[in-house]
Amino acid sequence: MAARTRAANRYYSGPLSDHFDGSLFFNPEGRPPARFTDLLKWQLSGGRSKWPAAWPSPYPQAKPEQRIEGAALRLTMVGHASLLIQTAGLNILTDPVWSERASPFGFAGPKRVNAPGIAFCDLPPIDLVLLSHNHYDHLDLATLKRLKQSHDPMVITPLGNDAIIGTAVPGMRVSVHDWGDSVEVASGDIIHIEPVHHWSARGGRDRRMALWAGFVVDTAGGKVYFAGDTGFHGGTNYRRMAEKHGGFRLAILPIGAYEPLVHGPAAPESGGSRPGHEAVRRRPCCRLPLGHLSAHRRADRGTGAKARRGTDGRRHFAEAFSRHAPGRSMGCAAAWLRNPARANALVAQRKSASELSMIKWIIILLIVAAAASLLGMPALAGAAATGARILIGIVLIIFLLIVLGVFAVT
């Protein structure tokens, strides 16, 4: 749904399209992102499971080979949506994040609960970075700076994200593209930039100013589909990818962060949704539902729930290909998402408890604001004193929201 907001786009200007209205990007015939009030309600609802301070992987950190040549294909899970794809002599990182927090702040926001699946110093020479969108758990500027210094890779990303990277990492090689574009990165090796159902933001004033995308890596090793972040959207984009590309050797699909349903990248929609991997099940494909698993807290479900529904967040999968022939899945997306009625019942069940918790937090914030206003600037008189007290109350409320993680964009 195209937004009618006409605020100046700080990242991109270009012609109108079926997903750009001249100011903002949008999902054609899709759902817009949740409102800020919905995000605030989620943060304060109290419905989230407790996450541990640390959740170590049972697997040791991988030490990948320098190159994998020819048609061989090797995947190493780093964590969340960060993976190392090695095939046809290319080393490709997806949405690389090695920072401790997926947040604009070093002191607050979702903190990593396990180490990256590859130590940064053990990375092989990185040729390409596929950057799907600009949320903090996918676009980590600190990691891009390290990659620029150590590897100088080419970053392939959708429209608008080059402005963010260029400002923070001067001199980084960035190739920016629209949905449907293709770029040849080596002789016969092509990266396709493809549509997904998502959104973008780095803060409160740049929503949907940069585009989001998935990628298809097309090499001698076969076609690899990396969906990045995407909602199911009736399976539309998954089916189009299968029809356009004729099937994949490997499809990397997001399955975590599916709750709460108001904004999760795999949230079910009305009308009999099915998990994304079923949308391409008729095609020969090794489907790995790996993304968004247990590196940072991004949703309500705890680590145990995610582990039961997929695969541990970090593992070297070279040997797994021989055990999972084309057509078999490495894991399964959340089974309850097969039944939208069950999902809606779950939401209704939690509604009353969430509203009570919300009221509790609103009362706490009002008390804090009132106390701050009473303590503010007693020497001032009249309107000046009133304004000062209101300002202090607002500042304290914003500080509390930051600590609660409201501005750590999912």
Secondary structure as a PSIPRED ss2 file (coil, helix, strand):
# PSIPRED VFORMAT (PSIPRED V4.0)

   1 M C   1.000  0.000  0.000
   2 A C   1.000  0.000  0.000
   3 A C   1.000  0.000  0.000
   4 R C   1.000  0.000  0.000
   5 T C   1.000  0.000  0.000
   6 R C   1.000  0.000  0.000
   7 A C   1.000  0.000  0.000
   8 A C   1.000  0.000  0.000
   9 N C   1.000  0.000  0.000
  10 R C   1.000  0.000  0.000
  11 Y C   1.000  0.000  0.000
  12 Y C   1.000  0.000  0.000
  13 S C   1.000  0.000  0.000
  14 G C   1.000  0.000  0.000
  15 P C   1.000  0.000  0.000
  16 L C   1.000  0.000  0.000
  17 S E   0.000  0.000  1.000
  18 D C   1.000  0.000  0.000
  19 H C   1.000  0.000  0.000
  20 F E   0.000  0.000  1.000
  21 D C   1.000  0.000  0.000
  22 G C   1.000  0.000  0.000
  23 S C   1.000  0.000  0.000
  24 L C   1.000  0.000  0.000
  25 F E   0.000  0.000  1.000
  26 F C   1.000  0.000  0.000
  27 N C   1.000  0.000  0.000
  28 P C   1.000  0.000  0.000
  29 E C   1.000  0.000  0.000
  30 G C   1.000  0.000  0.000
  31 R C   1.000  0.000  0.000
  32 P C   1.000  0.000  0.000
  33 P C   1.000  0.000  0.000
  34 A C   1.000  0.000  0.000
  35 R C   1.000  0.000  0.000
  36 F H   0.000  1.000  0.000
  37 T H   0.000  1.000  0.000
  38 D H   0.000  1.000  0.000
  39 L H   0.000  1.000  0.000
  40 L H   0.000  1.000  0.000
  41 K H   0.000  1.000  0.000
  42 W H   0.000  1.000  0.000
  43 Q H   0.000  1.000  0.000
  44 L H   0.000  1.000  0.000
  45 S C   1.000  0.000  0.000
  46 G C   1.000  0.000  0.000
  47 G C   1.000  0.000  0.000
  48 R C   1.000  0.000  0.000
  49 S C   1.000  0.000  0.000
  50 K C   1.000  0.000  0.000
  51 W C   1.000  0.000  0.000
  52 P C   1.000  0.000  0.000
  53 A C   1.000  0.000  0.000
  54 A C   1.000  0.000  0.000
  55 W C   1.000  0.000  0.000
  56 P C   1.000  0.000  0.000
  57 S C   1.000  0.000  0.000
  58 P C   1.000  0.000  0.000
  59 Y C   1.000  0.000  0.000
  60 P C   1.000  0.000  0.000
  61 Q C   1.000  0.000  0.000
  62 A E   0.000  0.000  1.000
  63 K C   1.000  0.000  0.000
  64 P C   1.000  0.000  0.000
  65 E C   1.000  0.000  0.000
  66 Q C   1.000  0.000  0.000
  67 R C   1.000  0.000  0.000
  68 I C   1.000  0.000  0.000
  69 E C   1.000  0.000  0.000
  70 G C   1.000  0.000  0.000
  71 A C   1.000  0.000  0.000
  72 A C   1.000  0.000  0.000
  73 L E   0.000  0.000  1.000
  74 R E   0.000  0.000  1.000
  75 L E   0.000  0.000  1.000
  76 T E   0.000  0.000  1.000
  77 M E   0.000  0.000  1.000
  78 V E   0.000  0.000  1.000
  79 G E   0.000  0.000  1.000
  80 H C   1.000  0.000  0.000
  81 A C   1.000  0.000  0.000
  82 S E   0.000  0.000  1.000
  83 L E   0.000  0.000  1.000
  84 L E   0.000  0.000  1.000
  85 I E   0.000  0.000  1.000
  86 Q E   0.000  0.000  1.000
  87 T E   0.000  0.000  1.000
  88 A C   1.000  0.000  0.000
  89 G C   1.000  0.000  0.000
  90 L E   0.000  0.000  1.000
  91 N E   0.000  0.000  1.000
  92 I E   0.000  0.000  1.000
  93 L E   0.000  0.000  1.000
  94 T E   0.000  0.000  1.000
  95 D C   1.000  0.000  0.000
  96 P C   1.000  0.000  0.000
  97 V C   1.000  0.000  0.000
  98 W C   1.000  0.000  0.000
  99 S C   1.000  0.000  0.000
 100 E C   1.000  0.000  0.000
 101 R E   0.000  0.000  1.000
 102 A C   1.000  0.000  0.000
 103 S C   1.000  0.000  0.000
 104 P C   1.000  0.000  0.000
 105 F C   1.000  0.000  0.000
 106 G C   1.000  0.000  0.000
 107 F C   1.000  0.000  0.000
 108 A C   1.000  0.000  0.000
 109 G C   1.000  0.000  0.000
 110 P C   1.000  0.000  0.000
 111 K E   0.000  0.000  1.000
 112 R C   1.000  0.000  0.000
 113 V C   1.000  0.000  0.000
 114 N C   1.000  0.000  0.000
 115 A C   1.000  0.000  0.000
 116 P C   1.000  0.000  0.000
 117 G C   1.000  0.000  0.000
 118 I E   0.000  0.000  1.000
 119 A C   1.000  0.000  0.000
 120 F H   0.000  1.000  0.000
 121 C H   0.000  1.000  0.000
 122 D H   0.000  1.000  0.000
 123 L C   1.000  0.000  0.000
 124 P C   1.000  0.000  0.000
 125 P C   1.000  0.000  0.000
 126 I C   1.000  0.000  0.000
 127 D C   1.000  0.000  0.000
 128 L E   0.000  0.000  1.000
 129 V E   0.000  0.000  1.000
 130 L E   0.000  0.000  1.000
 131 L C   1.000  0.000  0.000
 132 S C   1.000  0.000  0.000
 133 H C   1.000  0.000  0.000
 134 N C   1.000  0.000  0.000
 135 H C   1.000  0.000  0.000
 136 Y C   1.000  0.000  0.000
 137 D C   1.000  0.000  0.000
 138 H C   1.000  0.000  0.000
 139 L C   1.000  0.000  0.000
 140 D C   1.000  0.000  0.000
 141 L H   0.000  1.000  0.000
 142 A H   0.000  1.000  0.000
 143 T H   0.000  1.000  0.000
 144 L H   0.000  1.000  0.000
 145 K H   0.000  1.000  0.000
 146 R H   0.000  1.000  0.000
 147 L H   0.000  1.000  0.000
 148 K H   0.000  1.000  0.000
 149 Q H   0.000  1.000  0.000
 150 S H   0.000  1.000  0.000
 151 H C   1.000  0.000  0.000
 152 D C   1.000  0.000  0.000
 153 P C   1.000  0.000  0.000
 154 M E   0.000  0.000  1.000
 155 V E   0.000  0.000  1.000
 156 I E   0.000  0.000  1.000
 157 T E   0.000  0.000  1.000
 158 P E   0.000  0.000  1.000
 159 L C   1.000  0.000  0.000
 160 G C   1.000  0.000  0.000
 161 N H   0.000  1.000  0.000
 162 D H   0.000  1.000  0.000
 163 A H   0.000  1.000  0.000
 164 I H   0.000  1.000  0.000
 165 I H   0.000  1.000  0.000
 166 G H   0.000  1.000  0.000
 167 T H   0.000  1.000  0.000
 168 A H   0.000  1.000  0.000
 169 V C   1.000  0.000  0.000
 170 P C   1.000  0.000  0.000
 171 G C   1.000  0.000  0.000
 172 M C   1.000  0.000  0.000
 173 R E   0.000  0.000  1.000
 174 V E   0.000  0.000  1.000
 175 S E   0.000  0.000  1.000
 176 V E   0.000  0.000  1.000
 177 H E   0.000  0.000  1.000
 178 D C   1.000  0.000  0.000
 179 W C   1.000  0.000  0.000
 180 G C   1.000  0.000  0.000
 181 D C   1.000  0.000  0.000
 182 S E   0.000  0.000  1.000
 183 V E   0.000  0.000  1.000
 184 E E   0.000  0.000  1.000
 185 V E   0.000  0.000  1.000
 186 A E   0.000  0.000  1.000
 187 S C   1.000  0.000  0.000
 188 G C   1.000  0.000  0.000
 189 D E   0.000  0.000  1.000
 190 I E   0.000  0.000  1.000
 191 I E   0.000  0.000  1.000
 192 H E   0.000  0.000  1.000
 193 I E   0.000  0.000  1.000
 194 E E   0.000  0.000  1.000
 195 P C   1.000  0.000  0.000
 196 V C   1.000  0.000  0.000
 197 H C   1.000  0.000  0.000
 198 H C   1.000  0.000  0.000
 199 W C   1.000  0.000  0.000
 200 S C   1.000  0.000  0.000
 201 A C   1.000  0.000  0.000
 202 R C   1.000  0.000  0.000
 203 G C   1.000  0.000  0.000
 204 G C   1.000  0.000  0.000
 205 R C   1.000  0.000  0.000
 206 D C   1.000  0.000  0.000
 207 R C   1.000  0.000  0.000
 208 R C   1.000  0.000  0.000
 209 M C   1.000  0.000  0.000
 210 A C   1.000  0.000  0.000
 211 L C   1.000  0.000  0.000
 212 W C   1.000  0.000  0.000
 213 A C   1.000  0.000  0.000
 214 G E   0.000  0.000  1.000
 215 F E   0.000  0.000  1.000
 216 V E   0.000  0.000  1.000
 217 V E   0.000  0.000  1.000
 218 D E   0.000  0.000  1.000
 219 T E   0.000  0.000  1.000
 220 A C   1.000  0.000  0.000
 221 G C   1.000  0.000  0.000
 222 G E   0.000  0.000  1.000
 223 K E   0.000  0.000  1.000
 224 V E   0.000  0.000  1.000
 225 Y E   0.000  0.000  1.000
 226 F E   0.000  0.000  1.000
 227 A C   1.000  0.000  0.000
 228 G C   1.000  0.000  0.000
 229 D C   1.000  0.000  0.000
 230 T C   1.000  0.000  0.000
 231 G C   1.000  0.000  0.000
 232 F C   1.000  0.000  0.000
 233 H H   0.000  1.000  0.000
 234 G H   0.000  1.000  0.000
 235 G H   0.000  1.000  0.000
 236 T H   0.000  1.000  0.000
 237 N H   0.000  1.000  0.000
 238 Y H   0.000  1.000  0.000
 239 R H   0.000  1.000  0.000
 240 R H   0.000  1.000  0.000
 241 M H   0.000  1.000  0.000
 242 A H   0.000  1.000  0.000
 243 E H   0.000  1.000  0.000
 244 K H   0.000  1.000  0.000
 245 H H   0.000  1.000  0.000
 246 G C   1.000  0.000  0.000
 247 G C   1.000  0.000  0.000
 248 F C   1.000  0.000  0.000
 249 R C   1.000  0.000  0.000
 250 L E   0.000  0.000  1.000
 251 A E   0.000  0.000  1.000
 252 I E   0.000  0.000  1.000
 253 L E   0.000  0.000  1.000
 254 P E   0.000  0.000  1.000
 255 I C   1.000  0.000  0.000
 256 G C   1.000  0.000  0.000
 257 A C   1.000  0.000  0.000
 258 Y C   1.000  0.000  0.000
 259 E C   1.000  0.000  0.000
 260 P C   1.000  0.000  0.000
 261 L C   1.000  0.000  0.000
 262 V C   1.000  0.000  0.000
 263 H C   1.000  0.000  0.000
 264 G C   1.000  0.000  0.000
 265 P C   1.000  0.000  0.000
 266 A C   1.000  0.000  0.000
 267 A C   1.000  0.000  0.000
 268 P C   1.000  0.000  0.000
 269 E C   1.000  0.000  0.000
 270 S C   1.000  0.000  0.000
 271 G C   1.000  0.000  0.000
 272 G C   1.000  0.000  0.000
 273 S C   1.000  0.000  0.000
 274 R C   1.000  0.000  0.000
 275 P C   1.000  0.000  0.000
 276 G H   0.000  1.000  0.000
 277 H H   0.000  1.000  0.000
 278 E H   0.000  1.000  0.000
 279 A H   0.000  1.000  0.000
 280 V H   0.000  1.000  0.000
 281 R C   1.000  0.000  0.000
 282 R C   1.000  0.000  0.000
 283 R C   1.000  0.000  0.000
 284 P C   1.000  0.000  0.000
 285 C C   1.000  0.000  0.000
 286 C E   0.000  0.000  1.000
 287 R E   0.000  0.000  1.000
 288 L E   0.000  0.000  1.000
 289 P E   0.000  0.000  1.000
 290 L E   0.000  0.000  1.000
 291 G E   0.000  0.000  1.000
 292 H C   1.000  0.000  0.000
 293 L C   1.000  0.000  0.000
 294 S C   1.000  0.000  0.000
 295 A C   1.000  0.000  0.000
 296 H C   1.000  0.000  0.000
 297 R C   1.000  0.000  0.000
 298 R C   1.000  0.000  0.000
 299 A C   1.000  0.000  0.000
 300 D C   1.000  0.000  0.000
 301 R C   1.000  0.000  0.000
 302 G C   1.000  0.000  0.000
 303 T H   0.000  1.000  0.000
 304 G H   0.000  1.000  0.000
 305 A H   0.000  1.000  0.000
 306 K H   0.000  1.000  0.000
 307 A H   0.000  1.000  0.000
 308 R H   0.000  1.000  0.000
 309 R H   0.000  1.000  0.000
 310 G C   1.000  0.000  0.000
 311 T C   1.000  0.000  0.000
 312 D C   1.000  0.000  0.000
 313 G C   1.000  0.000  0.000
 314 R C   1.000  0.000  0.000
 315 R C   1.000  0.000  0.000
 316 H E   0.000  0.000  1.000
 317 F C   1.000  0.000  0.000
 318 A C   1.000  0.000  0.000
 319 E C   1.000  0.000  0.000
 320 A H   0.000  1.000  0.000
 321 F H   0.000  1.000  0.000
 322 S H   0.000  1.000  0.000
 323 R H   0.000  1.000  0.000
 324 H C   1.000  0.000  0.000
 325 A C   1.000  0.000  0.000
 326 P C   1.000  0.000  0.000
 327 G C   1.000  0.000  0.000
 328 R C   1.000  0.000  0.000
 329 S E   0.000  0.000  1.000
 330 M C   1.000  0.000  0.000
 331 G C   1.000  0.000  0.000
 332 C C   1.000  0.000  0.000
 333 A C   1.000  0.000  0.000
 334 A C   1.000  0.000  0.000
 335 A H   0.000  1.000  0.000
 336 W H   0.000  1.000  0.000
 337 L H   0.000  1.000  0.000
 338 R H   0.000  1.000  0.000
 339 N C   1.000  0.000  0.000
 340 P H   0.000  1.000  0.000
 341 A H   0.000  1.000  0.000
 342 R H   0.000  1.000  0.000
 343 A H   0.000  1.000  0.000
 344 N H   0.000  1.000  0.000
 345 A H   0.000  1.000  0.000
 346 L H   0.000  1.000  0.000
 347 V H   0.000  1.000  0.000
 348 A H   0.000  1.000  0.000
 349 Q H   0.000  1.000  0.000
 350 R H   0.000  1.000  0.000
 351 K H   0.000  1.000  0.000
 352 S H   0.000  1.000  0.000
 353 A H   0.000  1.000  0.000
 354 S H   0.000  1.000  0.000
 355 E H   0.000  1.000  0.000
 356 L H   0.000  1.000  0.000
 357 S H   0.000  1.000  0.000
 358 M H   0.000  1.000  0.000
 359 I H   0.000  1.000  0.000
 360 K H   0.000  1.000  0.000
 361 W H   0.000  1.000  0.000
 362 I H   0.000  1.000  0.000
 363 I H   0.000  1.000  0.000
 364 I H   0.000  1.000  0.000
 365 L H   0.000  1.000  0.000
 366 L H   0.000  1.000  0.000
 367 I H   0.000  1.000  0.000
 368 V H   0.000  1.000  0.000
 369 A H   0.000  1.000  0.000
 370 A H   0.000  1.000  0.000
 371 A H   0.000  1.000  0.000
 372 A H   0.000  1.000  0.000
 373 S H   0.000  1.000  0.000
 374 L H   0.000  1.000  0.000
 375 L H   0.000  1.000  0.000
 376 G C   1.000  0.000  0.000
 377 M C   1.000  0.000  0.000
 378 P C   1.000  0.000  0.000
 379 A C   1.000  0.000  0.000
 380 L C   1.000  0.000  0.000
 381 A C   1.000  0.000  0.000
 382 G H   0.000  1.000  0.000
 383 A H   0.000  1.000  0.000
 384 A H   0.000  1.000  0.000
 385 A H   0.000  1.000  0.000
 386 T H   0.000  1.000  0.000
 387 G H   0.000  1.000  0.000
 388 A H   0.000  1.000  0.000
 389 R H   0.000  1.000  0.000
 390 I H   0.000  1.000  0.000
 391 L H   0.000  1.000  0.000
 392 I H   0.000  1.000  0.000
 393 G H   0.000  1.000  0.000
 394 I H   0.000  1.000  0.000
 395 V H   0.000  1.000  0.000
 396 L H   0.000  1.000  0.000
 397 I H   0.000  1.000  0.000
 398 I H   0.000  1.000  0.000
 399 F H   0.000  1.000  0.000
 400 L H   0.000  1.000  0.000
 401 L H   0.000  1.000  0.000
 402 I H   0.000  1.000  0.000
 403 V H   0.000  1.000  0.000
 404 L C   1.000  0.000  0.000
 405 G C   1.000  0.000  0.000
 406 V C   1.000  0.000  0.000
 407 F C   1.000  0.000  0.000
 408 A C   1.000  0.000  0.000
 409 V C   1.000  0.000  0.000
 410 T C   1.000  0.000  0.000
